[in-house]
Amino acid sequence: MRIELVKRPQRSALFSMLSPFIAFALTIIAGAIMFALLGVNPLSAFEIYFVEPISQVWQLHELAIKAAPLILIAVGLSVCYKANIWNIGAEGQFIFGAIFGSIMPVLFPQFEGPLVIPLMLLLGMVGGAFYASIPALLKTRFSTNEILTSLMLVYVAQLFLDWLVRGPWRDPQGHGFPQTIQFGDSAVLPELMPDAGRANWGFVFALVAAVAIWLMMSRMLKGFEVRVLGSSPRAGRFAGFGFNKMVFFAFLLSGALAGLAGISEVSGAIGQLQPVISPGYGFTAIIVAFLGRLNPLGIVAAGLVLALTYLGGEAVQSALGISDKVARVFQGMLLFFVLGCDTLIHYRIRLIGMALTKPKGAALEAAPKLGEAR
Amino acid sequence: MDITVNILLTIATAATPLLIAAIGELVVERSGVLNLGVEGMMIMGAVGGFGAGYLTGSPWIGLLAAIIVGALFSLLFAVMTLSLATNQVATGLSLTLLGLGLSGMIGTSFVGQPGVRLPNLDIPGISSIPIVGKLVFGQDPVFYISIALTAAVMWFLFRTRTGLTLRSIGDSHTSAHALGIKVIRYRYLAVIFGGACAGLAGGHLSLVYTPQWVENMSAGRGWIALALVVFASWRPWRVLAGAYIFGAVWIGQLHAQAFGIPVPSQFLSSLPYLATIMVLVLISRNKRLTMMNTPASLGQPFVPDR
């Protein structure tokens, strides 16, 4: 059997809308098979994975905490990917945002007041943008592949954070634990509804960023520029759009948003710097961006779904004793199916049995022989 | 003298997985496909190799399992990008993410278990010759495979007709298709070869380099292998040289840490990654040379029109 793609005359609006849902359904089926292989009843596993973690109000707050960094990072990445610029080092930019933002509460804990938080957020964005400017600079100056450089910088950022919290920034009263001092009260991102749950302002930032980027992409010239340069760099050049400028714009924007996510996470959910501050948000956000069809509003929904996979992973680990890596597997499968289903937007898929094609193939094969003989 | 020999031996051990994975990816990229899933296939090979070796007690079965797991895992990428024409960058990334998650899940029960190690080559009389004996006749079997593989790929790509066809597909899939070459079939085989190589490289990690299972034990080696291919301008012998330079950097920073050089260990650990960025910059500065060497249809999806 063979798979053949037949190009549609125009992109299918139906599948454009359906494909994330088909992908999600396929992930559920594959997940059911996986749970069955692990010797767990899939139905009860799914209940623990997808339903129980969001059945109470405080749990919805936890969902928002996990979704906020994913959405913030993913909306930035969506701009990059639309422009065909491949920033996959958001994890490193997240870490550098967290480090820059923590300069205030760690080095100057005596400063207090309402200005601390805005300053931290600003520094966080600067940190993320600074770290993202490295691959952008290397790409524009030396045309170095940004995929590899931005990824390599993730490892460097992780090691740098590790050094900071074990070395110069370690809490002297922390009994030797590798962590900084607890942030002071005025350096902690306030919770939205302290009586109901832990969700903090990070989630609001995520929603605002999503709407702002959506407006930029759909209503402003800049968004048009991103799309033109992404789909046809040549046409973009004729229109007078600079590709190098776009590389910087996309990297700085996505870096700043990843940095904002980093400092929001540290200041809101963790309260201090630790050797590890992210369960791979920067990488999971890549999945969020694609699941949301690179559309900021879709990304909000996708971010909530992926946040649920994190919570579900923790839930099955404690309830069924399955490794919480199962979350990673779900996320990976989801991205696979999303990409596969996206093919349906541009192509019709035909399955062709070998027996059917034989006679047709035989006629066609005469021509190739000629070519080869030459 | 003994120290020098030992350092050279460890460099070879560190370079071997980089070399194998990069040689595999080189063939894939020469066919015009960019598979960013090397890290994922490598870690799957590592966990598969460790698991099979641990369960059967035979490191050889482990090594074979690593190759098979790597190849099967790459098949997933092949179906997606070649049959369904998905974006290669995104699909490769998802292969890596899936591999890291899946290996972590499979490997949960292997953590802390004693592994099996492939024995080094030992030819009575010859392997005990000082210096040369150990370096040339006393290394682990995968080392010899890696050298043979490099030579074989060099010969295949530049001395055989099939190799020429493969390269022509990488340079222009439309022309190759017009000539009647089965572009998709060639690419399937190339991708699976790359997967088998990445799996073998992973098997080397968990059966030779550190015979145990540690989560994320590939530690970015798959990505460095990808960078090596660019660094080598898609030429096998340069991949060999590059892999050994990186092996030396990797071992050098470990030795520097052991000697207690007054530089934080984290900075030394980040050297291989920084070195990767540096060589990428140096090599890509020369735009003309890069343009000339890069397979022209690298990373572009191909849908044959009928």
HADDOCK unambig.tbl for C-alpha pairs under 7 A between the chains (distance, minus, plus):
assign (segid A and resid 3 and name CA) (segid B and resid 83 and name CA) 6.15 0.50 0.50
assign (segid A and resid 138 and name CA) (segid B and resid 281 and name CA) 6.94 0.50 0.50
assign (segid A and resid 142 and name CA) (segid B and resid 281 and name CA) 6.20 0.50 0.50
assign (segid A and resid 142 and name CA) (segid B and resid 284 and name CA) 6.06 0.50 0.50
assign (segid A and resid 142 and name CA) (segid B and resid 285 and name CA) 4.67 0.50 0.50
assign (segid A and resid 143 and name CA) (segid B and resid 284 and name CA) 6.08 0.50 0.50
assign (segid A and resid 143 and name CA) (segid B and resid 285 and name CA) 6.70 0.50 0.50
assign (segid A and resid 144 and name CA) (segid B and resid 280 and name CA) 6.28 0.50 0.50
assign (segid A and resid 144 and name CA) (segid B and resid 281 and name CA) 5.54 0.50 0.50
assign (segid A and resid 144 and name CA) (segid B and resid 284 and name CA) 5.44 0.50 0.50
assign (segid A and resid 148 and name CA) (segid B and resid 227 and name CA) 6.73 0.50 0.50
assign (segid A and resid 149 and name CA) (segid B and resid 277 and name CA) 5.64 0.50 0.50
assign (segid A and resid 152 and name CA) (segid B and resid 273 and name CA) 5.47 0.50 0.50
assign (segid A and resid 156 and name CA) (segid B and resid 270 and name CA) 5.40 0.50 0.50
assign (segid A and resid 156 and name CA) (segid B and resid 273 and name CA) 6.89 0.50 0.50
assign (segid A and resid 159 and name CA) (segid B and resid 266 and name CA) 5.33 0.50 0.50
assign (segid A and resid 159 and name CA) (segid B and resid 270 and name CA) 6.72 0.50 0.50
assign (segid A and resid 160 and name CA) (segid B and resid 266 and name CA) 6.69 0.50 0.50
assign (segid A and resid 163 and name CA) (segid B and resid 266 and name CA) 5.96 0.50 0.50
assign (segid A and resid 323 and name CA) (segid B and resid 105 and name CA) 5.80 0.50 0.50
assign (segid A and resid 323 and name CA) (segid B and resid 108 and name CA) 6.81 0.50 0.50
assign (segid A and resid 325 and name CA) (segid B and resid 101 and name CA) 5.49 0.50 0.50
assign (segid A and resid 325 and name CA) (segid B and resid 104 and name CA) 5.98 0.50 0.50
assign (segid A and resid 325 and name CA) (segid B and resid 105 and name CA) 5.19 0.50 0.50
assign (segid A and resid 326 and name CA) (segid B and resid 101 and name CA) 6.92 0.50 0.50
assign (segid A and resid 326 and name CA) (segid B and resid 105 and name CA) 6.26 0.50 0.50
assign (segid A and resid 328 and name CA) (segid B and resid 98 and name CA) 6.71 0.50 0.50
assign (segid A and resid 328 and name CA) (segid B and resid 101 and name CA) 4.56 0.50 0.50
assign (segid A and resid 329 and name CA) (segid B and resid 98 and name CA) 5.52 0.50 0.50
assign (segid A and resid 329 and name CA) (segid B and resid 101 and name CA) 4.98 0.50 0.50
assign (segid A and resid 329 and name CA) (segid B and resid 102 and name CA) 5.48 0.50 0.50
assign (segid A and resid 332 and name CA) (segid B and resid 94 and name CA) 5.69 0.50 0.50
assign (segid A and resid 332 and name CA) (segid B and resid 97 and name CA) 5.59 0.50 0.50
assign (segid A and resid 332 and name CA) (segid B and resid 98 and name CA) 4.22 0.50 0.50
assign (segid A and resid 333 and name CA) (segid B and resid 98 and name CA) 6.63 0.50 0.50
assign (segid A and resid 335 and name CA) (segid B and resid 94 and name CA) 6.19 0.50 0.50
assign (segid A and resid 336 and name CA) (segid B and resid 91 and name CA) 6.76 0.50 0.50
assign (segid A and resid 336 and name CA) (segid B and resid 94 and name CA) 6.31 0.50 0.50
assign (segid A and resid 339 and name CA) (segid B and resid 86 and name CA) 6.19 0.50 0.50
assign (segid A and resid 340 and name CA) (segid B and resid 80 and name CA) 6.31 0.50 0.50
assign (segid A and resid 340 and name CA) (segid B and resid 84 and name CA) 6.58 0.50 0.50
assign (segid A and resid 340 and name CA) (segid B and resid 86 and name CA) 6.46 0.50 0.50
assign (segid A and resid 343 and name CA) (segid B and resid 84 and name CA) 6.22 0.50 0.50
assign (segid A and resid 343 and name CA) (segid B and resid 85 and name CA) 6.95 0.50 0.50
assign (segid A and resid 343 and name CA) (segid B and resid 86 and name CA) 6.42 0.50 0.50
assign (segid A and resid 367 and name CA) (segid B and resid 180 and name CA) 6.95 0.50 0.50
assign (segid A and resid 368 and name CA) (segid B and resid 179 and name CA) 5.70 0.50 0.50
assign (segid A and resid 368 and name CA) (segid B and resid 180 and name CA) 3.84 0.50 0.50
assign (segid A and resid 368 and name CA) (segid B and resid 181 and name CA) 6.95 0.50 0.50
assign (segid A and resid 371 and name CA) (segid B and resid 179 and name CA) 4.95 0.50 0.50
assign (segid A and resid 371 and name CA) (segid B and resid 180 and name CA) 6.50 0.50 0.50
assign (segid A and resid 372 and name CA) (segid B and resid 179 and name CA) 6.71 0.50 0.50
